[in-house]
Amino acid sequence: MDATLAKQARQLNLRNGGPDCPIPPIILMTDDKRVPDPIPAIIGLPRRSMVIFRHYGLNPKDRAHLAYIVRRTCRQYGHLCLIADDLALALRLDADGIHLPEYHIEKRAHIYRQIPHDMFVTSACHSLQTLRKLALLAPDQRPDGVLISPVFATQSHPGQPGMTFSIFLQRTAFCLSLGLIPVALGGIKPDNVALLRGSGVASLAGIGFSAT
């Protein structure tokens, strides 16, 4: 992983999350199209990063098998491992937590009540409306971190611009008011991280920036 970006992420994490921030500075999002084999990228992460295993395009059997390998690799290298959109698989693998796509708060908010309290929970957020719905959850059911995206233009959403800084500030402030850790996702590079310093964001998430 780019050493400059890793250093910038640590500085943001310490500044805005504090020395005991439960969400690591770097979060790798796996992706079956852009990074079919996530293991080299995981090995290249700074120690105590977080990996959110997605790989949604695989059939259930292959996804479960790769998730097992990812979980094992994360444990070997000291990273936290969250499984996206599959609580049963996360529990079966003894993963550290679960990541919930945005549609859950829209249509399946009850899942937040089913997650064990000792698991990390992150949620995707693409709109202020999502944060308003997360605010309706009981405080002990809310996610630990919220991945706000796309902060900048990104390969994952070609042709879609990133959000304005004022909108990003609005969403990070809302997260903080709810006791949620804001995470920046989308198009993050060493030359644009400085724009996030005054935002309150504590962690950086992405796909491409974590490849070795």
C-alpha positions in Angstrom: 0.0 0.0 0.0 1.1 3.6 -0.6 3.1 4.6 2.4 2.1 8.3 2.2 -1.6 7.5 2.1 -1.2 5.1 5.1 0.6 7.9 7.1 -2.1 10.4 6.2 -4.8 7.9 7.3 -3.1 7.4 10.7 -2.9 11.1 11.2 -6.6 11.5 10.5 -7.5 8.6 12.7 -5.5 10.0 15.7 -6.8 13.5 15.1 -10.5 12.8 14.7 -10.9 9.3 16.2 -8.6 9.6 19.1 -6.0 7.1 20.4 -8.7 4.6 21.2 -10.7 4.8 17.9 -12.3 1.4 17.3 -12.2 1.8 13.5 -8.7 1.5 12.1 -7.2 4.2 9.8 -7.4 2.0 6.7 -10.4 -0.1 5.4 -10.0 -2.2 2.3 -13.2 -3.0 0.4 -12.8 -6.2 -1.6 -14.2 -6.3 -5.1 -14.6 -9.3 -7.4 -14.2 -7.2 -10.6 -11.4 -4.7 -9.7 -9.4 -7.0 -7.3 -10.5 -10.6 -8.0 -7.8 -11.9 -5.7 -7.8 -9.8 -2.5 -5.1 -11.7 -0.6 -2.0 -9.7 -1.9 -3.8 -6.5 -1.1 -4.6 -7.7 2.4 -1.0 -8.8 3.0 0.1 -5.3 1.9 -2.0 -3.4 4.4 -0.6 -1.7 7.5 -1.0 -3.8 10.6 -4.4 -3.5 12.3 -6.3 -2.4 9.2 -9.9 -3.5 8.5 -11.0 -5.6 5.6 -14.6 -5.6 4.4 -15.2 -8.7 2.3 -17.7 -8.1 -0.4 -17.1 -10.1 -3.6 -20.9 -10.1 -4.3 -20.5 -11.5 -7.8 -19.4 -15.0 -6.6 -21.9 -17.9 -6.2 -22.6 -18.6 -2.5 -20.3 -21.6 -2.2 -17.3 -19.8 -3.8 -18.0 -16.6 -1.8 -18.1 -18.5 1.5 -14.8 -20.3 0.6 -13.0 -17.1 -0.3 -14.4 -15.4 2.8 -12.9 -18.1 4.9 -9.5 -17.5 3.3 -9.8 -13.8 3.8 -10.8 -14.2 7.4 -7.8 -16.5 8.0 -5.4 -14.1 6.3 -6.8 -11.2 8.3 -6.2 -13.0 11.5 -2.7 -14.0 10.5 -1.8 -10.3 9.7 -3.6 -8.6 12.5 -6.5 -7.1 10.6 -10.1 -6.9 11.5 -12.4 -8.7 9.0 -16.0 -7.8 8.3 -18.3 -9.7 6.0 -20.7 -7.7 3.9 -24.4 -8.4 3.7 -24.4 -11.9 5.2 -24.8 -12.1 9.0 -25.0 -15.9 9.0 -21.7 -16.2 7.1 -20.1 -13.6 9.4 -21.2 -15.6 12.5 -20.1 -18.9 11.0 -16.6 -17.6 10.2 -16.3 -15.9 13.6 -15.7 -12.7 11.7 -15.1 -9.5 13.6 -18.2 -7.9 12.3 -20.6 -7.1 9.4 -20.9 -4.4 6.8 -24.5 -3.5 5.7 -25.2 -2.0 2.3 -27.5 1.0 2.3 -30.7 -0.9 1.4 -30.8 -2.6 4.8 -31.8 0.6 6.6 -34.4 1.2 3.8 -36.0 -2.2 3.8 -34.5 -4.5 6.5 -33.7 -2.2 9.4 -34.6 -5.1 11.8 -31.3 -6.7 11.0 -29.5 -4.1 13.2 -31.3 -5.6 16.2 -30.1 -9.1 15.3 -26.4 -8.4 15.3 -24.5 -9.5 18.5 -23.2 -6.5 20.4 -19.6 -7.7 20.3 -19.5 -7.4 16.5 -18.3 -4.4 14.6 -20.9 -2.9 12.4 -20.4 -0.6 9.5 -23.0 0.8 7.2 -22.9 2.4 3.7 -24.3 5.9 3.2 -24.9 7.6 0.0 -27.5 10.2 1.2 -28.5 12.3 4.1 -31.8 10.4 4.2 -29.8 7.3 5.2 -28.3 9.0 8.2 -31.8 10.2 9.3 -33.0 6.6 9.2 -29.9 5.4 11.2 -30.8 8.1 13.7 -34.1 6.3 14.3 -32.4 3.2 15.6 -31.8 2.8 19.3 -28.3 4.0 20.2 -27.1 0.4 21.0 -28.3 -0.8 17.6 -26.5 1.9 15.5 -23.4 1.0 13.5 -19.9 1.8 14.7 -18.9 3.4 11.5 -20.6 4.9 8.4 -18.9 4.8 5.0 -19.8 8.0 3.3 -19.5 7.9 -0.5 -18.5 8.8 -3.1 -16.3 11.5 -1.6 -14.4 12.0 -4.8 -14.9 10.7 -8.4 -14.2 7.0 -8.4 -13.7 4.1 -10.8 -16.5 2.2 -9.1 -19.0 4.8 -10.3 -17.7 6.1 -13.6 -19.1 9.4 -14.7 -20.5 10.2 -11.3 -18.8 13.2 -9.5 -17.9 13.2 -5.9 -19.9 15.2 -3.4 -19.2 18.8 -2.6 -17.1 19.5 0.5 -20.1 21.2 2.2 -22.3 18.2 1.7 -19.5 15.9 3.1 -19.1 18.2 6.1 -22.9 18.0 6.7 -22.8 14.2 6.7 -19.8 13.8 8.8 -21.2 16.3 11.4 -24.5 14.3 11.4 -22.5 11.1 12.0 -20.7 12.6 14.9 -23.9 13.9 16.5 -25.2 10.3 16.5 -22.0 8.9 17.9 -21.0 7.2 14.6 -17.5 7.3 13.2 -17.5 8.8 9.7 -15.4 7.0 7.1 -14.5 8.5 3.7 -14.9 6.2 0.7 -14.4 6.9 -3.0 -11.6 8.1 -5.1 -9.2 8.7 -2.2 -5.6 9.4 -3.2 -2.5 10.8 -1.4 -3.0 14.1 -3.3 -6.6 14.7 -2.1 -6.6 13.5 1.5 -5.5 16.9 2.7 -9.0 18.1 1.7 -10.5 15.9 4.4 -8.5 17.2 7.3 -11.2 19.6 8.6 -14.1 17.2 8.1 -14.0 15.0 11.2 -13.5 11.9 9.2 -11.5 9.3 11.1 -10.8 6.5 8.5 -10.3 6.0 4.8 -11.9 3.2 2.8 -11.3 2.1 -0.7 -10.5 -0.6 -3.2 -7.8 0.5 -5.6 -5.6 2.5 -3.1 -4.9 -0.6 -1.1 -3.6 -2.8 -3.9 0.0 -3.7 -3.6 
